[in-house]
Amino acid sequence: MLDKISLNKNTDSSLYVRQIVVLSCFFFLFGFITWINGTLIPYLHIACELEEWQAYLVTFAFYIAYTVMALPSSRILQMIGMVKGMQVGLLIMAAGCLLFIPAALYRYYPFFLFGLFVVGTGITLLQTAVNPYVTMLGDSSRAAQRISIMGVCNKFGGILAPLILGAVILNNSDSLIEELKRLSLIEKIIRLDELARSVIMPYCFLTIILLIIAFTVKYINLPEIALSNLEDERKALENNEAQIKKTNNRFIFGFTAIFVTVGVEVVAGDTIGNYGIYHGISLDTAKSLTSYTLVFMLLGYIFGALFIPRLISQEKAYLYSSLLGILFTSLAVFSPGKLSVAFIALLGLSNALLWPAIWPLTLRGLSGKTLNKVSAILIMGIAGGAILPLIYSWLSALSNNQIAYLVLIPCYSYNIYYKIIKTR
């Protein structure tokens, strides 16, 4: 079965702290690279002269990698182990960042999308290893608290990403738009080529950082999670139809919970920039609106780290967060102008404690190969980040950008349903 990390048999608190710090660095990277997408959407919209729905293929290319690569990632981890899997994931991410160089030089949108898919593939492998690693690190009742700590680091990276990248690739963006309107066709092509090349330097820097971390992971002494007795577990499952049915239900319900949760996170974080422009906010301001959503997510994660399970159980936090999501969505849909944008940013607060609660709810009582397989299925649910923004853009075309946010209400409602069936 899947043995818990040695800390459970060893009270070495310094080892525990070291493990938490290293894993926190991984989650900072996840956040930084993932939430760059919020700035890439308006950037590529301009640089590659895209329609709005085409710009949202940024999130599709990135998040669909989770669905395509989750099960292969699970098999890779079984072959090479969790820690080496983390190294390989970092190297794949570095390769994806390098693909931005030819994409920028040729200003060719499909190259950008392929680079994002490769980066998403690397993060999939890394996430498949790290999420169960954090969940199994100690007492299961504090799993949501540990994931909340990781979430603080993740969202801190996410807050910095749009601010830093936006300052580099969309500097003086409002004047840029006015400039493009005045240029002739040839001059416009030259200016857009120049704009596209501005992304090369930051992605080269990211590549170097990822390579450094990948080659230093083996010196950090992260303990391996050992997989053992898998054949015995397989035979036991084959002879226990009730257990098979129960596990399959976890696949379905857990996958759907992750799907809708990541979907609402990405819609709230990656559409808010364009939504701000829709309500008359300048691009110079709107390019960083993703950071506002992530600030509220960060506050939610800090609350979880401090008060779960001390003052509130992870199950109740999950329920109240879903209810809060329905409230903020409704207020965003029916409020005017910039106030509506503020409520979309506030969705970060309601979204913060959904992901941390789903993992322990779904993985509770699982071990060994079953745990590894369910973890991979949950990672596949991150495809919600690929699909829901496209549904949002489709609804925007049918109605408008504001009414389209109603798509979030069924997602939060499902999370309420999932909490009820898992705790009754």
Phi, psi and omega in degrees: 000176180277111181285143175290154180302149190304343180301329181294340179249004186217123185272022179293099184292330180294324176296316180299314180299317181297319178298316180297318181296314181296314180295326177298322178297321177299315182291329173300316178298315178308311184295315183298312184285324181293314188273002166300332182304326180299330176272327179297329183299304178292329179297309181288332174305318180278308188296323182256008176053062187257158165284161184300317182295327178293324179298327180285355172293345172303309180292324179298310182299322182288310188278337179292339177300329180296321179288316184292322191253356185298310181292316173303324178297320179299318180292320179299317181294326177295327182279318189248351179093164184295312188292314176296328176298322176299318179298314181298319178301318179296320179294321178295319177300318179298320178296320178296320177297322179296329180296343177291341180292305177295327179299318180288320182296323180264355184047053186244109187303316179302329176295317177301316181295321178294319176300318178296322178296318179294317176300316178298326177297315179296318179293326177301313179298316180296315180294321180299328177279315193281322184298309176293331178301314179291319182299322184269007187289339182193212182303127184296333180291343179254012182298317180295327177295315179296318179294328176295321177298317176298323180294326176301313180294319180300312184284332174297316175298320179294325178294317182290326188302306180296326181293315182288308183293322179298322179292333183273311189260345179233038178292133182053048187293326179295318178292330177298316180298317178295321179298316182298327180294332184271344187279152172287172183302312181294316180296323179294318178299315180297317180293321179291324175299318178296318178297317180299321182289345181293344181276348186296312184299310180298325181282333171294320178297316177300320179301314180298315180299315181297319179294319179299313181295319181301319184276351177257351182303320184292344180266000184271348178063043171291130179291142179279145170270118185272134174260122182217163177055033183291323181294319178298319180294321180298315180295322179297319179294321180296331182264008183226088184297326180296319180294321178298315180297319180297318180295317178299322176297322177296320176306307188292307185291319180294317178301313183295321179298316178294320181303308183288328181291312178294325177302313181291326177298314184289320178299315181294324184273322189260347177262347188295330178297307177296327179293323176298317177298321178302326180263017172090009177281138183294152180297326178302327176272316186297330183298340181250008183297333176305323180298328179294316176301318183286332174298317178292325175296320179299317178299320178295319178294321178297317176302314180298318181295326184275325194241355174258126359263018187301312183249336182214140179286157180295331179292317179292322177299322178298315180295309183295325178295320179294318177296320178296324178298319177296319180296310182294322178297315180298318179293324178294320183290326187253006177261154182276149165044233187293334175298321177298319178299321179298321179291329175294319176298321180294341175301335175304322180294316180288334182278339192303318189260010178285303180305313181299332182275331184294318184300305179294327177299320185276323186272352184304126177085356180268157178204169173056221184298325179297315177300316181298319182289316179296322178300318180295321178296319178298318178299323178300330180297344178296348174303343174304329176291340176274321190273315188296321176298326177291321175297318177301314181294325177294315178294326177298319179292326180283325182238265172200173186297332183280310180299329183299337180292350175300340179299340182283334186296315175299331180292312177295324179297321178298319180298324175297316178299317181296320178298318183295313183288336181276342185241000182283000000 
